[in-house]
Each structure stands twice: as structure tokens, then as C-alpha cells.
Amino acid sequence: METIWLVGAGYMAKEYAKVLKALGRELIVIGRGKETAADFEQALKIPVVTGGVEDYIQSGGLVPKHAIITVDAPYLYDVTRKLVDSGVKNLLVEKPGALTIDDVEKLEQMVEQEKSDVYIAYNRRYYSSVLKAEEMIKEDGGCLSFVFEFTEWSHIVKDLKKSEVEKRKWFVANSTHVVDLAFYLGGKPKKIRCFTSGGLDWHPSASIFAGAGVTDTNALFSYHANWAAPGRWGVEVLTAKHRLILRPLEELQVQNLGSVSVEKVELDDNLDKQYKPGLFRQTKSFLEGECSNLKPLCEQADDLKLYYKIAGY
């Protein structure tokens, strides 16, 4: 059976490793630091090759068909570039793939030249709640309008052990989970107006965000987020028959036409409870080549320009 490279040994690598073990896949875990590797090995009883992916490639490690990259956001571009250059043809890269427009465009050109398939891992596309919402939207004849919120908890984020580079691009590094999901369900913007104000020590470009527009399917949308006030992530999609409420994103609530009551939808979400939500289906789809819900790098390259506009970068 094919061996999968899992690059990185932090939290997300652990979650992917659990899924890969459940899928019966052989894996080689490649990390950099010995401390992170030791923690991974103790938690999962899986050995970690330390020294980084470049050293492992130079040591003559057999290049796999599939690799999953889970390193911290500032290093995603460099690690992905090295793996594509080494000949890996199928890559699942943790969001956002790269923190800058320039890097993601350079990566896109390289991937096209090497004829590799690179996908950005927005696992919320695979939530049971989202799959059910997607099904209902199609049954109802499509999305008419939608609204979303991507408020971040500043009191927590400011103390996270993340680099200053990543925190200054936190909208791209984290909030795009919600934005990607909203536009995945409602359509891509063809017109948008964006407004920002405020700023935080760790995210000086803005802390309050608002905007609206129209998608390529003519659905109207609006959004709001205030990182200096209470709030939470959420997406609401309105169809001719229902208001579909994803708040929290792991749950789906529905308001029917002609009713003011909101009812929770029962979901077949055992996989989302047993593993990190969305990760099992996403990983399985990637390895089996069923990539219709996955986000190609070329799509992320287009979207990053939009994300910078929303964030005020």
C-alpha cells in the first residue's frame, strides 16, 4: 500500500494521523523540532523523522504520490514548494496555503508547470452540518441570500503561541475558514464593497469588518465581524423555503417558511465526533481522488485577493 507523507508534527498532524490510521494507511511523519516530535510520538506511538522535509528528501526518502502538509502558516509556502519540486503530485495543504498573494501566485505557477494537484484544506466544507445544508440548498433551488460573521476572540488569540507574522495575517490564517465556507455555499462574489476600522496590537490593520455584495449566482450577501467585542463564527443561508443556520458551524438549525421557530436538524455526524470535524471525509476524499469539495490551489489564488480586500491588508 502507498505510504503517505505527513509533514509537520503539531496539533493538526496528530489529528490527520488519527484519520490516516483509521483508514489503514501507511504514513511517514516528518517534523523539524525534537520537542514537538517527542510529544507526537508519545501521544500516538508513531515515530517522527526529525530535521525537516528538505533533509529527508536529500537523504533519499522515496517520494510519495500523496502528502499532507500541516506546518505553521508562515512555512506552508516553502514546504509546499519543496515537495512539488521533489516530484510529489498530490498535496493537501493546510489553510491558507500561503500568507501572501505573491507567494500563492508563485506556487500556482510552479504547480501548473509541474502538473501537480494541490488542494487547500478547508475542512469545514466536509462538516456533516455543511453537507446537509448543501443538500437542502440544492433541493430548494439554490441560495437567494446569505450572511456570515467571522468574529475572532481577541482575548484568546493575542496569547496564542503563534508568530507575529501569522497573527498580523490572522484573517487569512484563520478567519477564512468561515469566509471560504460562506462563499462555497452561496457563490463567489462578482461585486463586493468592504469596510474596515479599528485595529489591535497583534492585528493592527483592522479589528472591525463589514461589507456586502452579490455573487456569480446573483445571491445577495453581507458580513460583519468585530474582534474587539463578543461574537462567534456563523453562516446563515436563505432559500425560497428555509433559513439554514450554521451557528456553531458544526450544527445545522432550520427555520421553515411561514414559521418563526428554529429547529435543530438531526445529523449523521459520528465521524465529526470521533475525529476532528470534517477531517475524516476530507482526507478520505483527497486520497481517493474524489476532490469535488476540495479547494484547488488556483481557486485559493483568486480568493486570496478577495481576502486581502475584506481584511484591509
Secondary structure, DSSP 8 states (H G I E B T S, - for coil): --EEEEE--SHHHHHHHHHHHHTT-EEEEE-S-HHHHHHHHHHH---EE-S-HHHHHHTT----SEEEE-S-GGGHHHHHHHHHHHT--EEEEETTS-SSHHHHHHHHHHHHHHT-EEEEE-GGGG-HHHHHHHHHHHHTTS--EEEEEE---HHHHTTSS--HHHHHTHIIIIIHHHHHHHHHHH--EEEEEEEEE---SS-TT-SEEEEEEEETT--EEEEEEETTS---EEEEEE-SSEEEEESSTT--EEEETT----EE-----HHHHHSSTTHHHHHHHHHHT--TTSEEHHHHHHHHHHHHHHHT-
